[in-house]
Amino acid sequence: MDDIEKRNAGWILVALAVVLVLGSFATFFPLAPALLLAAWFATLARPLLVRLNKRLGGRERAAAVLTVALVVAFLVPLVVTVASLAGAAVTLARGVLSSKTGKSALEAIVASNDGEAPLTTSRLIQLAREHGEKAWSVAIDVLGATATATMLVFVFLIGAYSFLVDGPDAYEWFAERIPMPRRELDRLAGAVEETGRGLLVGMGLTALAQGVLATVTYLILGIPRALVLGLLTAAAALIPSFGTAIVWVPVALGLAITGRPGAAIAMTVVGTAVIGSVDNLLRPVFARYGNLRLPSFVVTVAMFGGLAAFGGVGLIFGPLIVRLSSEVLEIGRDRRRERAVH
């Protein structure tokens, strides 16, 4: 084979590799959120894997134990909670969105739903007759979303177990074949791991703690749909500056408007002195284990921008893309410095 044939064969191989890699990317992209979360879980759980490996006498057994523990401690409670709160969330949203004034919206937040008719069989039949076509469309959408969610959960669990068992070996295999210096690849991998730790530990645990404290406060004050409001408070904790006040301030106003000034004052005091201050107390502690090297404002904008660009998965893709972008720019800067030295 002469030089021209070798050159042509090389270009053909490159083109084929590009097409196949892009095809593989398109194949795995719909499952990317589950796979990414599985990789982050495996990274965070690796110290436990090492300990269990010594006691159980095998990485496969240790990975299986951790995966089962994940299901029992997180996934099952999450599914039960979402299923039990779905109706309350719909009632709350319907009450707020149907309000014609700001005052009535605040009242709807703290209003009891005791007067709402229970969903008996006859009531369901009546709703089906009144909204049959829309109900069928919604049912199809719900079934499709449920099937997709079930598939993603399955992939997440299989991925978590696989990454725990074969993660380091798979990374070594990938590092030997990708046309990139190992040092730079390690830096990008470190940025991916850092993003996971920062989102799940640094921000996620802080928001969870604030949501739990808010939920307890709502329950003590006798506020309806306390668990739903608690979840909303945890989500609002991710927003800088305003944070949890986006939820508990309207709750306090609603209590004051509906003739419960004592509860409104208690909600304001707890929201300001306890729920709001938890961020300043716990975030530095959790930051020791998961610190995302991006300003809070940038992370928040990246989450909302990712949400607008990619949908729900953008909440993790947005910050990840921004963090990788910053790392690539730093790699380029370091390359220029090295060339200047030599």
N, C-alpha and C positions, 0 to 999 in steps of 0.2 A: 504494500500500500504506500503510494507516494505521499508527499507532504500535503498536496491539495486535498486528496481523499481523506487524510487524517484530519485536516482542518474542517472539512465538510461534516465528517462523522462527529467531530466535537461539537459543532454548532447544532447538529441534529439532536445530540444527547442533551445539550443545554435547553433547547426548545422543548423537548419531551419532558425534561425535568420540571420546567416552569409550568407547563400545562398540567402535569400530574399533581404538582404541589398546590396549584390554584384549585384544582378539582378536589383535592383532599381538604383544603381550607373551606371550600363551599360545602363539603359534606359534613364537616364537624362544626361549622359556625352556628347552626340552630341549637346545638347542644353545648355551645361554648360557656354559657353561664353556669350550668351544672358542673362541667369539667373544671372550670376555673375555681369554683367554690370547693370542689373536691380536692384540688391541688392545694388550696390554702388550708383546708382542714388537715390534710396530711402533713403539711409543713408545721402547723401549730401543734399537732399531736405527736410529732416525731420524738420529742423527749420522753413522752409516756410510752411510746412504742419501744424505745430502747430498754426501759425498765421492765415492761411486761415481757419483752423478748427473753430477758435473762430468767424470769420466773417461770414462764410457760414453755420455754425451750423451743421456740420457733417463731419466726417473724410472721408466718401465715396465721398462727393461732392468735398472736398478739393483735394483728390487724383485724381479725374477725371479732375479737372482744371489743376493740375500740369502735368498730362499725356498729355492732349491736348496741353498745352504750350510747352512740350517737342517736340511733333510732329511738331508744327508750327515753333518753334524757331531753331530746330536742324535737325530733320530727313528730312523734306521737302527740306530745302536748301542743305543738304548734297546730297540727291538723284539728285536734279537738277544740282548741281555742277559736280558730278561725270559723269552724263549723258552728259553734255555739254563739259566736258574736255576729254572724252574718245578718241575722234578722234585726238585731239591735242597731247595727250600723246602718242598715237600710232605713229603719224608722227614724234614726237621728238625721240622716241626710235628707230624707223626705220632709221632715218637719222644718229644717233650716231652709231648704231650697224653696219650699212653698210659702215661706213667710214674705209678706209684702212690705214690712218695715224692719228697720234694724232692731227695734225694741222687741217685736214679735219673734225675730230670729234668736235673740238672746234668751227669751223666755222658752223657746223650743229646746234649747240646749239642756236646760235643767228641768223641763217638764216631764212628768211621769207619763208612761204609756199605758196606764191601767185601763183607760177608756177604750183602748183599741180592741176590736173584736178578735177573738182567738181564731186561729186558722183551723177550723173544723172541716170535715169532709164536704159539708154543704157549702161552706164559704169558699173552699177551693173550686168546687164545681161552678159556683156563681162567678168567680173571678175568671175561670176558663171561658165561660160563655161570653162575658163582657169583653175580655181581651184575648180571645182565642188565638188569633193570628199573631199578635205581638208576643204572646206567651210561648207559642211554638218556636218563634224565631229566637227568643231569649233562651229557651230550653236547649235548642241546638247549639247556640253559642256557649252556654254553660257546659254542655257535654263535651264540646270540642276543647274548651279551656281545661276541663278536668282531665281529659285524656292527655293533653300536652303536659299538664303539671305532673301527672302520674309518671309519664315517660321521663321527664326531667329529674324527678325524685329517684327513679330507678337508676338512671345514668349517674346521678350524684353518688348514690350508695356504692354502685359498682366501681365508679371512679375513685372514691375515697379508699376503698379496700385495695384497689390496684396500685394507686399512688403510694399507699403505705408500704406495700410489699415490694413493688418494683420501681418506685419513683426514682431513687438515685441511679439505678442501672439504666433506666430509660433516658435520664438526663445525660449520662455519659455517652450513650449510644448517639444521641442527638448532637452532642458537642463534637464528637469525632467526625461528623458528616456535614455539618453546616459550614459554609464558606465564610467564617468569621473568626477572628482571633479569640482564643479561649478566655482571655482576660476581659474582653469587652462583652462576650456572651455572659460571663459570670456577673458582670455589672448589671446587665439587663435583667437577668434572672433575680438578682438581689432586689432590683426595683420592683419587680412583680411581687416578690415575697413581702417587701416592705409595704406595698399598697394593701395587700391582704391583711397584714398585722395592723396597719393603721386604721383601716375601715372596720375590721371585725373586733379588734381589741381596743385601740385607742379611742375610737368614736362610738363603736357599737355598744360596748359595755357601759360607757358613760351614759349614753342615751337610754339604755335598758334600766340602769339604776334610777334615773330621773323618772322614767315611765312607771316603775314600780312604786316609788314614793308618791307620785301623783295619783296613781290608782288607789293606794291605801287612803290617801286624803279624801278622794272622791267618795269612797265607800263609807268612811267615818262621817262625812257630812251628809250622807244619804242622798247623793246625787244619782239619778237614774243613768243607766248605761255607763257605769264607772269604768268598766274594762275597755270599752270602745274609746272613751275619752283618754284613758291611760295609754292606749296604743297610739293615739293621735299625739299625745304629749311626747312620747318617746320619739316619734317621727319628727316632731317639731324641734326636738333638742338638737337635731343635726344642723339646724339653720343658725348661723352666727348672729350675734347681737340680740335679736328678739327671742329666739329659741322657744322654750316651753311657755313663755308668756303668751304666745299666739293662741294657746288653748286655755290655760287657767285664768287669764284675764277675762275673756268672755264668760267663762263659768262664774267667776266672782260677780261680774256685772249682772248676769242672769239671776243669781241668788239675790242680789240687792233689789232688782226690779220686782221679783216675785214675793217680796216681803220677808226676806230672811237676811237682815243686815248683819246679825251675829255670824252666820255662816259665811257671808261675803267677806267680812273682816278676817275671819280665820283663814279663808282660802287665800286672801291677799298676803297675810303674814307668812303662811307656810310656803306659798309660791315664791315669795321674795327671799325669805331667810333660809329656806330648806331646799326646795326644788331647784331654784335658780342658782344657789351657791354650790350645789353638788358638782356642777361642771368645773368650777375652780378648784375643788378639793380632789376629785377623783381623776380628772383628766391627766394631771401630772403623774399620778401613780400609774395609770394604765399606759401612759406614754413611755414608761420605761420598758414595757414589753412590746408596744406597737406604736411607733411614732412615724407618721407620714410626713416626709420632708417637703410639704407644700403648705402654704398659708391656708388658714381655715376658709377664708373668702374664696380662694381658688378652688379648693375642694368642693365647696358648696355650689359654686357656679358650674364646675365640671359635672357634678351630679345632676343639676337641673338641665344643663346643656345635653348631657348624655341621655337623660329622660326624654327630651324633645327629639333627639336624633335617632335613638335606638329603641325607645319604649322603656319598659320596666327594667330591662337588663342594663340600660344606660346608667343606672345608679351606681353600678360597679365598673362598667366599661369606661364611663367618662373620666373618673379620677385615674384609672389605670392608664388610659391613653395619654393623659396630660403628664403623669409621672414618667412614663416611658419617653415621652417627647423631651422632657427636661433632661433625662439621663442621656439620650442620644445627643443633645446639644452639648452636654458636658463632655461626652466622649470626643466629639468633634473639636472642642476647645483643647482638650488634652493632646489630641493628635497634632494640632497646629503648634502647640508649645514644644512637643517633642521634635518636630521638624525644624523649628527655629533653633533649638539647641544643637542639633546635628548639622 
